[in-house]
């Protein structure tokens, strides 16, 4: 069961697939990078990272409000969230 669902997300996202994107995360670029404006990518990432809904909501806020635009890879975003959790 997912920690957070589409209806729990606080911010607005697009839910359509951009050209070259894959909502099933089968392409390498989709596995490596997150488009913070695409709901299915953010939702999948939050559910893979967080164990509680409050954690996921906080992580979503960090991603949407504070994460620098130059950070796009999943591993970098994960580490940035860990390093900046108290913000």
C-alpha positions as CSV (number, residue, x, y, z in Angstrom):
1,X,0.0,0.0,0.0
2,X,1.4,3.4,-0.9
3,X,2.4,5.9,1.8
4,X,0.8,8.8,-0.1
5,X,-1.7,9.0,-2.9
6,X,-2.4,11.5,-5.6
7,X,-5.2,13.0,-3.5
8,X,-2.8,13.6,-0.6
9,X,-0.4,15.8,-2.6
10,X,-0.5,19.4,-1.6
11,X,0.9,21.0,-4.8
12,X,-0.4,21.0,-8.4
13,X,1.1,18.7,-11.0
14,X,0.6,17.7,-14.6
15,X,-0.5,14.1,-14.9
16,X,0.0,13.6,-18.6
17,X,3.1,12.0,-20.1
18,X,5.6,14.3,-21.8
19,X,7.2,13.3,-25.0
20,X,9.8,10.7,-24.3
21,X,8.6,10.1,-20.8
22,X,7.2,6.9,-19.4
23,X,4.9,6.7,-16.4
24,X,5.9,3.1,-15.8
25,X,9.6,4.1,-15.3
26,X,11.0,1.7,-17.9
27,X,13.4,4.1,-19.6
28,X,16.8,4.9,-18.1
29,X,16.1,8.7,-18.1
30,X,12.9,8.1,-16.1
31,X,14.7,5.9,-13.6
32,X,17.5,8.5,-13.1
33,X,15.7,11.8,-13.2
34,X,12.6,13.3,-11.6
35,X,10.5,16.0,-13.3
36,X,9.2,17.8,-10.2
37,X,6.2,19.1,-12.1
38,X,5.0,15.6,-13.2
39,X,2.8,14.1,-10.5
40,X,3.4,10.5,-11.3
41,X,7.2,10.9,-11.0
42,X,7.0,12.8,-7.7
43,X,4.4,10.5,-6.3
44,X,6.4,7.4,-7.2
45,X,9.6,9.0,-5.7
46,X,7.8,10.0,-2.4
47,X,6.4,6.5,-2.0
48,X,9.9,5.0,-2.6
49,X,11.5,7.3,-0.1
50,X,9.1,7.8,2.8
51,X,7.5,5.5,5.3
52,X,4.8,7.8,6.7
53,X,2.4,10.3,5.2
54,X,3.8,13.2,7.2
55,X,7.3,12.4,5.9
56,X,6.0,12.3,2.4
57,X,4.2,15.6,2.7
58,X,7.3,17.3,4.2
59,X,9.5,15.8,1.4
60,X,7.0,17.1,-1.2
61,X,7.3,20.6,0.3
62,X,11.1,20.4,0.2
63,X,11.0,19.3,-3.4
64,X,8.6,21.9,-4.6
65,X,9.7,24.9,-2.6
66,X,13.4,24.5,-1.8
67,X,15.1,22.0,-4.0
68,X,17.5,23.7,-6.4
69,X,16.6,23.3,-10.1
70,X,20.0,22.0,-10.9
71,X,19.3,18.9,-8.8
72,X,17.3,16.4,-10.9
73,X,18.7,12.9,-10.4
74,X,16.8,10.6,-7.9
75,X,20.0,9.8,-5.9
76,X,20.9,13.5,-5.7
77,X,17.4,14.5,-4.7
78,X,17.3,11.8,-2.0
79,X,20.6,13.0,-0.6
80,X,19.5,16.6,-0.7
81,X,16.3,15.8,1.2
82,X,18.3,14.0,3.9
83,X,20.8,16.9,4.2
84,X,18.0,19.5,4.3
85,X,15.3,17.7,6.2
86,X,15.3,20.3,9.1
87,X,14.5,23.2,6.7
